[in-house]
Amino acid sequence: MIKDITVSTIQTSVKWEDPNFNKRYLYELVEEIDETDLIIFPEMFSTGFTMNAVKVAESMEGPTMQWMHSVAQLKNAVTTGSIVIKENKDYYNRLIWMCPDGKYQYYDKRHLFSFANEHDHYTRGNSRLIVDLMGWKICPLICYDLRFPVWSRNDCRYDLLIYVANWPEKRIQDWDRLLHARSIENLTYTIGVNIIGFDKNGNSYNGHTSVIAPGEKGLVYCRDNEVAIDTSTLELQYLLDHRKKYSFLNDRDNFDIKV
């Protein structure tokens, strides 16, 4: 049976390196959401995009993991977003996929943002994560990954591509264009969740959290420079019909990615 999926995005500012404040505030925003299947937070939603990994990192049994589980239970929905995790001696910008029953999967950011020296503070990941939710195959990625289409290439017929981000206002045109490009080339729904406000380094962010459908429907919404909780329903039958009509994925090149 083909099921549609309801997705909620949360676009907000993030208080620098203050996870307790950020989680309290996000919890209040989550409480405004009605029924949904998936709640998406931005990149490093509890701390901001900090390179101070030693200060803010948590374990996989830490308070933010527990918080994500509590939110998932509250809304009976998957919660996802990235946080700073320490594992052994390494630090990761890690996306968590948390289910209401407490089971989780994760993805470590592959493309570290060398422009901000992220590669000097975090260890990169080497494998994608494809998750199943209500029969949908979903590929969640993180921010800078958006600039590298090979990594998001739809070689497994996923249905939804997600980017969680801290993408600055001065390059927001790139964000908009690349999100659309990823949707077009992969024949998939594409969601980008970004922040607003300013960080400690003086970077400004204006959001442009977006949900994009492939083909004729195109942009579902794009939120500019405001706190916004949006919920939309993605139609799987529309996606299947669009792919049947435009079978471009059948003509894709075959190659392997060296990790």
N, C-alpha and C positions, 0 to 999 in steps of 0.2 A: 504493500500500500504506500502510495506517495504521500508524504507529509510535508506541509509547509513548516517553516521554522521562524520563531519570533526572537528577534535580537534587540538588545538594549545597549546603547552606547552612552558613556558618561564622559562629557567634555568639561573640564574644570581646571582651575589653577592648582598648583601644588606648592605647599609651604616647604621651603628648602630644609632638607635633612631633619624633618620633624614627623616621623611616621605616626606617632600617637595622634597628633592633630589631624593629619591627612586621613587616617582611617576613621576617626570619629566623624569628620565632615563627609567623607564618602558614604559612610553608613547612613547618614541622614538623607543623602541623595538617593541611595538605593531604596530606602523606605518609600519613596514616592513612586516607584515602579510597580505597576500592576502585574499581570501574568506575563511571564517571559520564559524563554528557554535558555538564553545565553546573555550574560552581562559582561561587557568589555570595558576594562579600565585602560588608561594609557600606559606607556613605558615608564618604569620606575615610579609608579603612582604613589608610593609611600614616602619617597625621599627626594624626588626630582632627579635630573640627569647629572648625578654627582660622580666625580672621580675619586671621592674619598671612600673607597670601598671598605677599607679597614675599619672606619668608624661606623658605617651603617649596615654592614653585612649581617645577615641572619643565617641560621641553619634551616634545613628542610623540616625541622620540627619546631621552628621558631614562631613568634607571635603573629607575624603577618600571614604565614601559612594557616595558622589556626583561625585568624580573622577571615581569610578567604573561605574557609570551610564554613564558618558561621554564617556568612552572607549567602553562600550556596544553599545552606539548609533553610535560611529565612525565606528565600524566594523559590526554593526547589528548582534551582537553575544552575547551570555551569557558570563559574566565574573565571575570568582570565585577564591577565595583565602581567607585566614583568616587574621583578623585584631583584634586589642584590642578594646573592646567595654565596656563602663561603662553604667550600667542600674540600676537605683536606687542606692544602695550602693555596688553593686556587679560588679566585673570585669570578662570579659569573653574572652577566645581565641575563637573567633567566625568566622566561615566560612560563607561568604556571597555568595548567588547565585543571581546575579544581571542580570535582563533581559533588553533588549534595551528600553522597554517602561517604565522603572523605577520601575516596580514591582520586589519584591525580596522575597526570603526565606532565612532562616539561620539555621545553625547547631552549637551548642556549644560543644566544645571538651569534650568528655566523660572521657577519660583516661588522667589525668593530670600527667605530668612527675615529680614524686616525687623525682627522682634522682637529679633534678635541683630545687627542692622546688616549682614547679609550683603550687602545690596544696595549698601553703600558700598565693598565690597572686591572684589566679583565682578561680572562681566557676565552678564546672563541670556541663556539660549538662546531661540530663537523657533520651533523645529521639533521635532516628536517623532521618535523613531527606532523603526521597526518592522523587526525582523530576522527572518530565516528560519533555523531550526535543525531539521533532520530533518523538514521539512515543517510544523513548527509556526511560526506567526506569533507573535512575542513583542514586547511593549511594555515596555521598561525605563525606570523613572522614579526620581526622587530625593526622598526624605524629605518635605519640605513640599508637594511636588506632590500628596501624598495628600489634602490638604484641598480640592482643587479638582477636582471630578468632571468638569467640562467637558473638562479637558485629557486625562483618561484615557478619555474616552467611546469606546466600542467601535464606531466607525463604519467599521472596516475588517475586522471579523471576526477580530481577533487571538484567540489561544488561551490566552495566558499573560501576566499583568500582574505586573511585578516592581517593588518599591520597596526601594532600599537606603537606610539611614537612620542618623542619630544622634538618636533620639527619646527625650526624657528621661522618667524614671520618673513624675514628677508629672503628666504628661499621657498616661500609657500606656493609660488607658481609651479615650481618643480614638483612639489607634493601633489598638487591638483592634476597636473599632466600625467605624472607617472602612475597615479592610482587609476586613472582612466585607461592608460596604456596597458597596465596589468590585466584589467578586466577585459579589454578588447582582445589581447593576444592569447589569453588563457580561456576565453569563453566562460567566464565565471563571475558570480557575484564577488565584489571586492569592497571591503570595509577598512577605512583608516580612522583610527581614534587618536586624536592629538590633544595637547593641553593649551591653555591660554595663560596670559599674565607674563611675569618676568622671573628669571632665575637670578641666582647670586652673581653670575658672571655678566649680567646686564643684557642677556638675550631676551628678546620679546617674542611671544608666541600668540598667534591669533586663531588657533584651532583649525578650522576647515575640516572638522570631523565629517566624514562622508560615507554614505552607503551608495554603491553604484551597481546597477544591474547591467548585464551585457546587452548589446543590441539596441532595439528600439526604445526600451524603457529608459536606458541611460541613468542619469543621476536621479537618485531617490531623494536625497537631501544633502545639504552641506551647511554646517553651522559655523558662522563667522564671529569670533571674538565675544562669546557669551557662554556663561554656564548653561549647559544644556543636557537634559536627559531625554533621549529620543528612543522610541521603540517602533520597529517596523517589522512587517512580516515578509519573508522572502518566499517566493513561490517556486517550488521545485519543478512543477510541470512546465512553467514558462521557460525555465532553463533547459529542460530536456527538449522542448519543442524548438527552441532557438538553436541548440546544437544539432538537432536533426536537420533543420533548414540550412544551416551554415556549418558544414562538417569540416571546418578548417583544421581541427586537431588531427584529423586523419593524415594530413600532409606534413606534419611536423618532422623535423630532423631527429634522428636517433644519435645520441652520444652519451658518454659517461662523464660525470663531474669528478675531477680529482680533488679529494679532500685531504 
